[in-house]
Amino acid sequence: MVGELYELGLLTGLDRAALSAYCVAYGRWVQAEKALVKQPLVVKSSPRGMLRPNSLILVASQAMREMMRCCVEFGLTPAARSRIHANPPTKEKDAAAEYLEAA
């Protein structure tokens, strides 16, 4: 993903925090979704047997929302891509290319 974003001119060394936020949100979303596969969507919340949604649903939903906010910043949705106008980098190596290769 990083290589493609860079080639399109949508990623520079200045975007480290935004890209990191996307990666963290994506990882949290995947982890919560995998855990939900092994657990019930509804759990008992009291000794009387009241049911409530599994708290992992909230974790997964919040992570997905954050991930999608980051996706928009990088033009990773069809609608966001239609609004982004970036200049791809030149073919000569610049500081951003060296930074991305070192990461």
Backbone torsions as a table, in degrees:
resi	resn	phi	psi	omega
1	MET	NA	-41.5	-178.4
2	VAL	-61.0	-45.0	179.9
3	GLY	-60.6	-44.4	179.8
4	GLU	-65.0	-43.5	178.4
5	LEU	-62.0	-40.4	179.0
6	TYR	-65.2	-46.0	-179.6
7	GLU	-60.0	-31.3	179.5
8	LEU	-83.8	-4.9	-178.9
9	GLY	80.4	20.7	-176.9
10	LEU	-103.1	3.4	-177.0
11	LEU	-143.6	130.9	174.1
12	THR	-132.4	178.0	177.5
13	GLY	-61.7	-21.6	179.6
14	LEU	-72.9	-12.6	-174.6
15	ASP	-94.7	13.5	-175.2
16	ARG	-56.8	-47.3	-177.3
17	ALA	-64.7	-43.5	-179.7
18	ALA	-64.4	-42.6	178.7
19	LEU	-66.3	-39.6	177.2
20	SER	-62.3	-42.3	178.4
21	ALA	-60.6	-41.9	176.9
22	TYR	-60.7	-46.9	-177.9
23	CYS	-62.4	-42.8	178.7
24	VAL	-63.7	-46.9	-179.7
25	ALA	-62.8	-42.2	178.9
26	TYR	-61.9	-46.5	-179.7
27	GLY	-61.7	-42.6	179.5
28	ARG	-65.0	-41.6	179.5
29	TRP	-62.1	-47.7	180.0
30	VAL	-61.9	-44.8	-179.1
31	GLN	-62.1	-43.9	179.9
32	ALA	-65.9	-41.7	-180.0
33	GLU	-65.3	-39.8	177.6
34	LYS	-64.6	-40.4	178.8
35	ALA	-66.4	-36.2	-179.5
36	LEU	-66.3	-27.7	178.5
37	VAL	-62.6	-32.0	-176.2
38	LYS	-93.5	-5.3	-176.1
39	GLN	-125.2	159.5	177.8
40	PRO	-73.1	150.7	177.6
41	LEU	-73.7	-24.9	179.5
42	VAL	-121.6	133.4	-178.7
43	VAL	-127.5	159.3	175.9
44	LYS	-75.7	135.8	-176.7
45	SER	-113.7	-4.1	-179.7
46	SER	-149.6	166.2	178.2
47	PRO	-61.2	-24.8	179.4
48	ARG	-80.8	-2.4	175.3
49	GLY	88.5	17.0	177.2
50	MET	-61.2	139.6	-178.8
51	LEU	-99.8	147.4	175.8
52	ARG	-147.0	160.3	177.0
53	PRO	-64.9	145.7	175.5
54	ASN	-58.6	134.7	-178.1
55	SER	-64.7	-18.9	176.1
56	LEU	-65.8	-23.7	176.8
57	ILE	-64.1	-42.3	177.7
58	LEU	-64.6	-43.7	178.8
59	VAL	-60.0	-47.6	-179.3
60	ALA	-63.0	-43.0	-178.3
61	SER	-65.1	-44.4	179.7
62	GLN	-64.8	-42.4	178.9
63	ALA	-64.2	-40.2	179.6
64	MET	-65.6	-40.7	178.1
65	ARG	-61.9	-44.7	179.0
66	GLU	-64.4	-41.7	178.5
67	MET	-61.1	-43.1	-179.0
68	MET	-68.6	-33.6	175.0
69	ARG	-61.9	-41.7	177.4
70	CYS	-67.1	-38.0	178.0
71	CYS	-57.1	-41.9	-179.9
72	VAL	-63.2	-40.6	-179.5
73	GLU	-60.5	-34.3	-178.5
74	PHE	-98.5	6.2	179.4
75	GLY	70.9	34.6	-175.6
76	LEU	-94.7	13.5	171.6
77	THR	-123.0	155.2	-179.3
78	PRO	-56.6	-42.6	-178.9
79	ALA	-67.0	-43.2	-179.9
80	ALA	-65.5	-38.1	179.7
81	ARG	-61.4	-34.3	-178.3
82	SER	-70.3	-18.4	-178.8
83	ARG	-99.1	-7.8	-174.9
84	ILE	-96.5	133.4	175.7
85	HIS	-127.6	108.6	-177.9
86	ALA	-126.7	156.5	176.7
87	ASN	-103.0	117.0	177.5
88	PRO	-58.4	148.5	-179.8
89	PRO	-67.9	159.6	176.3
90	THR	-71.0	164.8	-177.3
91	LYS	-73.9	-19.1	177.7
92	GLU	-75.3	147.1	-179.0
93	LYS	-67.6	131.5	175.4
94	ASP	-119.8	-177.6	-177.5
95	ALA	-61.1	-37.7	-179.2
96	ALA	-65.1	-42.5	-179.7
97	ALA	-63.5	-43.0	179.0
98	GLU	-64.8	-37.9	178.4
99	TYR	-63.2	-46.3	-178.5
100	LEU	-66.2	-34.8	177.6
101	GLU	-68.4	-32.9	-179.3
102	ALA	-77.8	-22.5	-176.0
103	ALA	-70.9	NA	NA
